Amino acid sequence: MDGPSGRQAVVGLDFSMRPEWEALRARARAVAERGVADYGRYSDSWINGHSKEFTRVMAAEGFIGMTWPIEHGGAGRPGIERIIMAEEMISAGAPIAAGWFADRQMGPSIYAYGSDAQKDAFLPGILSGEASWCIGMSEPDAGSDLASLQTAAVRDADRYVVNGQKIWTSGAAGAEYCYLICRTGRDGPAHRGLSELIVPMDLDGIEVRPVRDMVGNSHFCEIFLTDVRVPAANLVGVEGGAFKQTMVQLGHERGGIDRLVSNRPLYDFALEHADFTDPLIRQEVASIETGYRLGRLMVYRGTLGEGSADYSAATKAFCTEHEQRVAQFAARVLGPAATVGGDVPNAVCYAPAYTIQGGTSAIMRNIIGERILGLPREPR
């Protein structure tokens, strides 16, 4: 197209949403607000808001398994639609934790790597909202270094006998299943001996101890496994070959919208009390709003596959550090009100966890440097 001067006109980038996506956003917000009214509002609701009743509501609305393939019971929708839905749920504080992990990680792992029998046995419960899952990954001496985990599974006929300990296992106290990362072999490099098992949480030998954090949340749990006999049929994928499977899971975990809007309810509350006659407040709000937009574009980019497999590390580092800036802004705006009882001080004090859980910012920067930028590793 020629402009008035006869030169080629530049068509700008269009960042607007499709009408059907705006309609989805409005519907998701309405469902989220009903969920808050019926089941309560939670800060960091994707990890703290555990309501199986609301999870069943989400399932009935088609908000679980949105992106799963149709042949596995999902809706086959593009990933951006799940992001739009999830942003509204978390921003409203709706209690989505009971179904969040299974929808985000366990289901996709099972339909990608599991047997037909596993798909038939476990996917329907996730899609209906009836079954809650946790992921047994971190250990007391194996947090960021997943390959060093020691929880062992030894094959005994048609069972694996599992012994070990997991920690920081979100939602374990209310979960029916644990997607367990364990060691089935010790030959060769450490990452080669890892396997994934589906562990029913009612098996003998499992003890769950909730870990109460400094603001009173208890979503984190320890799991102790003593001679737990897990059916060998519950092995997902190939024995000893789960490291790559788990890395795919971590990509889903680190690059989602939950890493950007966990404390959006806190920000909205702070805006209601902010003094917009103060130019410094206006400037900080502008900076935070810019951060939300940049973070959202990073999440969208990962969802659309525009970036390397490790791009989620950059998304998590930026977004969780943004969440901490939101908490700092809220504390300054609210002043003494940010220290007296209720959800607000809890949300402010919880903020340091954002850059720790799911992998520290230091680890994310190592991934960016080594795997994305190709920087040399420091000699040991």
C-alpha positions in Angstrom: 0.0 0.0 0.0 1.4 3.4 -1.0 1.2 6.3 1.4 0.4 10.0 0.5 4.1 10.5 -0.4 4.1 7.6 -2.8 6.4 5.6 -0.4 5.4 2.1 0.8 3.4 2.5 4.1 4.5 0.4 7.0 1.7 -1.8 8.5 2.1 -1.8 12.3 2.1 -5.0 14.4 -1.4 -5.8 15.7 -1.3 -6.9 19.4 -5.1 -7.0 19.8 -6.9 -10.1 20.7 -9.3 -11.9 18.5 -12.9 -11.3 19.3 -13.4 -15.0 20.4 -10.4 -14.7 22.7 -11.9 -11.6 24.3 -15.1 -13.5 24.7 -13.2 -16.3 26.4 -11.5 -13.8 28.7 -14.9 -12.4 29.8 -16.3 -15.9 30.3 -13.3 -17.0 32.3 -13.5 -13.9 34.5 -17.1 -14.5 35.2 -16.4 -18.1 36.2 -13.5 -17.0 38.3 -15.5 -14.4 40.2 -18.2 -16.9 40.9 -15.5 -19.3 42.2 -14.2 -16.6 44.5 -17.7 -15.9 45.8 -18.5 -19.5 46.4 -15.1 -21.0 47.5 -13.0 -18.0 48.6 -10.2 -15.7 47.3 -6.6 -16.7 47.6 -3.3 -15.0 46.9 -1.1 -17.2 44.7 -4.3 -19.2 44.0 -2.7 -21.7 41.6 -0.6 -23.0 44.5 -2.6 -22.0 47.7 -6.2 -22.2 46.6 -7.0 -25.9 46.9 -10.7 -26.5 46.1 -11.8 -29.7 44.5 -15.3 -28.4 44.2 -14.2 -25.4 42.1 -11.9 -27.7 40.0 -15.0 -29.7 39.1 -16.7 -26.5 38.1 -13.7 -25.7 35.9 -13.9 -29.1 34.3 -17.6 -28.6 33.6 -16.8 -25.3 31.9 -14.2 -27.0 29.7 -11.3 -25.2 31.4 -9.3 -28.4 32.1 -7.5 -30.1 29.2 -8.1 -27.2 26.9 -4.9 -27.8 25.0 -4.8 -31.5 25.2 -5.3 -33.4 22.0 -8.9 -34.4 21.2 -8.0 -38.1 20.9 -6.9 -37.9 24.6 -10.1 -36.3 25.8 -8.9 -32.7 25.5 -10.4 -29.8 23.5 -7.4 -29.4 21.1 -7.4 -25.6 21.6 -4.3 -23.4 21.1 -2.1 -22.8 24.1 -2.9 -19.1 24.2 -6.5 -19.8 25.1 -5.4 -21.7 28.2 -3.2 -18.7 29.1 -6.1 -16.3 28.7 -8.3 -18.5 30.9 -5.6 -19.0 33.6 -4.7 -15.3 33.8 -8.2 -14.5 34.6 -8.5 -17.2 37.2 -5.3 -16.3 39.0 -5.8 -12.6 38.7 -9.2 -13.0 40.4 -7.7 -15.2 43.1 -9.9 -18.2 42.2 -8.9 -21.5 43.9 -7.5 -23.6 41.0 -4.7 -25.4 42.8 -6.4 -28.8 43.0 -6.4 -29.3 39.3 -3.6 -27.0 38.2 -0.5 -29.3 38.3 -2.3 -32.3 36.6 -3.6 -30.1 33.8 -0.3 -28.4 33.2 2.1 -31.2 33.6 0.9 -34.7 34.5 -1.7 -35.1 31.9 0.6 -34.0 29.0 3.3 -36.3 30.3 1.0 -39.2 30.4 -0.5 -38.8 27.0 3.0 -38.0 25.5 4.9 -40.9 27.1 2.5 -43.2 28.9 0.9 -46.5 27.8 -2.6 -46.8 26.5 -3.6 -48.4 29.8 -2.2 -45.4 31.7 -4.0 -43.0 29.5 -7.3 -44.8 30.0 -6.7 -45.1 33.8 -5.6 -41.6 34.7 -6.5 -39.0 32.1 -10.3 -39.1 32.7 -9.9 -38.3 36.4 -7.8 -35.3 35.6 -10.3 -34.0 32.9 -13.3 -34.4 35.2 -11.5 -32.6 38.1 -11.9 -35.6 40.4 -8.3 -36.5 40.8 -5.6 -34.2 42.3 -1.9 -34.7 41.6 1.4 -33.6 43.0 4.9 -34.0 41.6 7.6 -35.6 43.6 10.7 -34.0 42.3 12.9 -32.0 44.8 14.7 -33.7 47.7 16.5 -32.3 50.8 19.9 -32.7 49.0 18.6 -32.4 45.4 16.8 -29.2 44.7 18.1 -27.4 41.6 20.3 -30.3 40.7 17.7 -32.8 39.7 20.2 -35.4 38.5 21.5 -35.9 42.0 18.2 -37.1 43.5 18.5 -40.3 45.5 14.9 -41.7 46.0 15.3 -45.2 44.8 12.9 -47.6 43.0 14.1 -51.2 42.8 12.3 -53.6 40.5 10.8 -56.7 42.3 8.8 -58.8 40.0 5.7 -56.8 39.0 6.4 -54.0 41.5 8.9 -51.2 42.2 9.9 -50.9 45.8 10.4 -47.2 46.5 12.4 -45.7 49.4 13.3 -42.1 49.8 12.1 -38.6 50.7 10.7 -35.7 48.7 10.3 -32.1 49.9 8.6 -28.9 48.6 5.9 -31.1 47.1 3.0 -28.8 46.6 -0.5 -30.1 47.2 0.7 -33.6 48.4 -1.6 -33.6 51.4 -4.7 -33.5 49.2 -3.5 -35.4 46.2 -4.7 -38.8 45.0 -1.5 -39.4 43.0 2.1 -38.4 43.0 4.1 -38.2 39.8 7.4 -39.4 41.2 10.8 -38.8 39.8 13.1 -41.5 41.2 16.3 -43.4 40.6 16.1 -46.8 39.0 19.8 -47.1 37.9 23.2 -45.9 39.0 25.4 -46.9 36.0 26.7 -44.1 33.8 25.9 -40.4 34.2 23.5 -39.5 37.0 20.7 -38.3 34.7 20.6 -41.6 32.9 19.2 -43.5 35.8 16.0 -41.5 36.4 12.5 -42.8 35.9 9.0 -41.5 36.4 6.4 -43.5 38.4 2.7 -42.8 39.0 2.3 -43.4 42.7 -1.2 -43.7 44.3 -1.0 -41.8 47.6 -3.0 -44.3 49.5 -0.3 -47.0 49.2 1.2 -48.4 52.4 4.5 -46.8 53.4 3.7 -43.2 52.4 3.8 -40.5 55.0 3.0 -36.8 54.1 3.9 -34.0 56.4 2.8 -30.5 55.5 5.5 -27.8 55.8 4.1 -24.5 57.3 5.9 -21.5 55.9 6.4 -18.2 57.6 3.1 -16.7 56.5 1.1 -19.7 57.5 0.7 -21.5 54.1 1.1 -25.2 54.1 0.9 -26.2 50.5 4.4 -27.4 50.5 4.8 -30.9 51.9 7.4 -33.5 52.7 6.8 -37.1 51.5 8.5 -40.0 53.1 8.4 -43.3 51.2 9.3 -46.5 53.0 9.2 -49.8 51.1 6.3 -48.5 49.0 5.3 -51.1 46.4 4.3 -49.4 43.2 2.9 -51.5 40.3 5.5 -51.8 37.5 2.7 -50.9 35.1 2.8 -47.4 36.5 6.3 -46.7 35.0 5.8 -43.8 32.5 8.0 -44.1 29.4 11.3 -46.0 29.5 13.0 -47.1 32.7 16.1 -44.9 33.2 15.2 -42.5 30.4 13.0 -39.9 32.2 15.4 -37.0 32.4 14.3 -35.5 29.0 10.7 -36.1 30.0 11.1 -34.2 33.2 12.9 -31.4 31.4 9.8 -31.0 29.2 7.7 -30.8 32.3 9.9 -28.1 33.7 9.4 -26.1 30.6 5.6 -26.1 31.2 6.2 -25.3 34.8 8.5 -22.4 34.4 7.0 -20.5 31.4 3.4 -20.2 32.4 1.2 -17.2 33.2 1.2 -18.2 36.8 4.8 -17.0 37.1 3.6 -13.4 36.2 0.2 -12.9 37.9 0.5 -14.9 41.1 0.1 -11.7 43.2 -2.1 -9.7 40.8 -4.8 -9.4 43.4 -2.3 -7.7 45.7 -1.4 -5.2 42.9 -5.1 -4.5 42.2 -5.7 -3.9 45.9 -2.7 -1.5 46.1 -3.9 0.5 43.1 -7.2 1.1 45.0 -5.2 2.9 47.7 -2.4 4.5 45.6 -2.0 8.3 45.6 -2.0 9.1 41.8 -1.3 12.8 42.5 2.2 11.6 43.3 4.3 11.6 40.1 6.6 8.9 41.5 3.6 6.6 42.1 2.4 7.2 38.6 5.9 6.5 37.2 6.1 3.2 39.2 2.7 2.1 38.1 3.7 2.8 34.5 6.8 0.6 35.0 4.8 -2.2 36.6 2.2 -2.1 33.8 4.9 -2.2 31.3 6.4 -5.2 33.1 3.0 -7.0 32.9 2.9 -6.5 29.2 6.4 -7.6 28.6 6.0 -10.7 30.8 2.7 -11.6 29.0 4.4 -11.3 25.6 7.2 -13.6 26.9 4.6 -16.2 28.0 2.8 -15.9 24.7 6.1 -16.3 22.8 6.9 -19.5 24.7 3.4 -20.9 24.1 3.6 -20.2 20.4 6.9 -22.0 20.2 8.9 -18.9 19.3 12.1 -19.6 21.1 14.4 -22.4 22.1 13.3 -25.2 24.4 15.0 -23.4 27.3 13.3 -20.1 26.7 11.0 -20.7 29.7 14.0 -20.0 32.0 14.1 -16.4 30.7 10.4 -16.1 31.2 10.5 -17.4 34.8 13.4 -15.1 35.7 11.8 -12.0 34.4 8.2 -12.7 35.5 9.0 -13.8 39.1 11.3 -10.8 39.6 8.5 -8.7 38.4 6.2 -10.2 41.0 8.6 -9.2 43.7 8.6 -5.6 42.4 4.8 -5.7 42.6 5.0 -6.8 46.3 7.5 -4.0 47.0 5.3 -1.5 45.4 2.3 -2.7 47.4 4.2 -2.5 50.6 5.2 1.1 49.9 1.7 2.2 48.9 -0.1 0.5 51.7 2.3 1.4 54.4 1.2 0.2 57.9 -1.8 -1.6 56.3 0.7 -4.0 54.7 1.8 -5.2 58.1 -1.5 -5.7 60.0 -3.3 -9.1 59.7 -5.0 -10.8 56.8 -4.1 -11.6 53.3 -2.2 -8.4 52.4 0.8 -8.8 54.7 0.9 -12.5 53.8 1.1 -11.7 50.1 3.8 -9.2 50.7 5.9 -11.5 52.9 5.5 -14.4 50.5 7.1 -12.6 47.6 10.7 -13.9 48.2 9.5 -17.4 47.3 8.7 -16.5 43.7 12.3 -16.5 42.6 13.1 -19.7 44.5 10.3 -22.2 43.9 10.4 -23.9 40.5 14.1 -23.1 40.2 16.0 -20.1 41.5 16.8 -17.1 39.4 20.5 -17.9 39.7 19.8 -21.3 38.1 17.6 -19.7 35.4 20.4 -17.3 34.5 22.8 -20.3 34.2 20.4 -21.9 31.8 20.1 -18.7 29.8 23.9 -18.3 29.7 24.8 -21.9 28.9 21.9 -23.2 26.8 20.6 -20.1 25.0 23.6 -17.8 24.7 26.2 -20.5 24.5 28.5 -19.0 27.0 31.4 -21.2 28.3 31.0 -22.9 31.7 33.4 -21.8 34.4 36.2 -24.4 34.8 35.8 -26.4 38.0 
